């Protein structure tokens, strides 16, 4: 900060690199102005990405270095111990969106367990194209193996996000569960032992390993605390974060509550319309991005049907979650005929009464909350 006289004495080169402010024309002291400029210049850092959503698109990320969120991008460390934000130019748009959609799913599953069971189990989420393609939860480290098995084909090149620390021994076992021709695009965990990182080296491409201790503490307290922002032509949309977490009926069995927690957390972090189902601590189906709820139900049934004549659908006995209400009874009817155990949805359709009456014809529990309270649309 210079006076007019000092500014005119500076060299031309220096002028091009410096903001000159005539202090003698301002009604504040040099120190006061310096503090103001420091505050205004502490803007988020913009970094180039490897590319945008497609290779021919440019991509950028603006990083708020002052964020207090423990799950913010700058708190994820690479295998070398450096912040991911330092290596932004080596990752693409899809990797980052997969990372934080996976963190969102992990957090929501954990929050549902914390609210309904007062404990957070070990959880593993696999993400492809911004949606969960495989998931499992339980008390043992093999939840990683179970998550892979829930959708083995889609697990190829997926991003694995977990609250399980990756020791060298577990890293070795995980590599065995994922054969050589089915590598991950990355693994994200609370801790990854350096001696285990070498198991995931790829001949082609990169399996990016990231660690953040905050992943080991996810739950209700780590639900996204900030506003969501989306740009449209000529405007910016902002909305408050959706922090709703349901409480399931106390008379449900522990097994049903746990399966419902897993299905709900996955559904709440997936593109709408969505039907998610879980059974025995494993994701059965995640039918996402459908234009109507009935379409999501049809896709869920298709995904859960096992090949081979006479084999029962994986939906039998499953806990099912819809991200909104059923407008008609057709979706409930299709799921009930597959003998699902329970369905969680919102209510708000003008056909609610008729739908509930229709559900009574089947041996299925339907639990609803008001749509204005518990709708979990996402991805719009």
Steps between C-alpha positions, in 0.01 A plus 500: 500500500658818387431873503460674164857622518636152579298349216640732237853417610454126453631325192270405211567130557413524864185694418374211287531265798366728771166657582572868564253683720536876562497499879480880512159478329358242745339560835675218682845417629756291314461215751119499486508480122758221509271292723202560272696398193624185672143396580377574149794326332452179704286360220468127427781343296421404140687205353484327164380140484636232268183552298129557546223243486633393159863507380439785253354728771707728719438462871580707807450470873477796738630396841404679819818466702327649805224236514453352845330187362713196598378323185600786268724419204814649654484251790536197272863392476668306220723199562796739514333698779420809294152655485291392200445870426869528408455236229177634350655510153540120504135417573189551291150631562346154534754382756424795728123472462520125567714568807252734663189309395664198664582698813139622506364144476740377769400786729126448451520127564703569815256771612203264460676233708599750767146630534333159501754271666728746684802340332670532162612171341772446243373623166625471144361694203590451132425794269464515123384806305395681815279223641552209737536175306593277793484525878521293815516550875579283799738438785784338304754626249357272234232763432743612227475156339123495541463842339692379194281191476178704505578624147815334374473629143448863600783483754747510210673841508268615780606719792498322837417720800502352850528579869723193548874573545700325228782313670764319297334166573157625396646665190649166396167323548312773317732458203417129493129576504548724198666297222762651272257588223260682737701789650355793694530863391578581862469402865407749772530405868573654841853360487705311241825343614787593270614138471158402364483766229716301258238227463284734291752610239349475151679426172267745329325789668514594866338364814511817706527437874367767736473513878312725738468410871158675510354209300535290812270736689214549252146523632226752571754765594673484162196536277572765242477826700528746213267631234486335161567721199428436131544738213246539222502742208501848638449398863620296794275268701562452871325270742548384857646155555256211551580379852191284552571159656205267572415311816365158420235327716635360826305179457694407189763228537863606527579333168223689319605834649861443394402407144272803483783727620722377217229530235393845622853643504570377148165625369547844660829547315382375158343668198121513504268328442659222699406168657770340718480166679723317747498159664734334751724806512552517123357721229268301276416770245533872446269596215584864437418788268161383377234747376231340716484289814341210317792499257739483797301205641522318166874558484542383861319176421711449188826556689400269784375208293754218501571314178375143487152355505339468840755714689331752731547875457755658730223739601332227704530605864674828412458845652400749230524880494338743258626859488144633483137386512331248273253686279310179427481147638681339204850545645400367843324210328806405295732506802254318725461221248874447524444445873704791631494525879440872552478824302595850617358792303346841547130577478341787314318343209128556463482120474671431835198333658436272204868408478517405868183293468651320203820430698295327770423223253863391526722400787711815476557785746471851353635782717457860382586852611360829361655589164573856613708353784675195362529518122857420394519607137858548382696566184279768345 
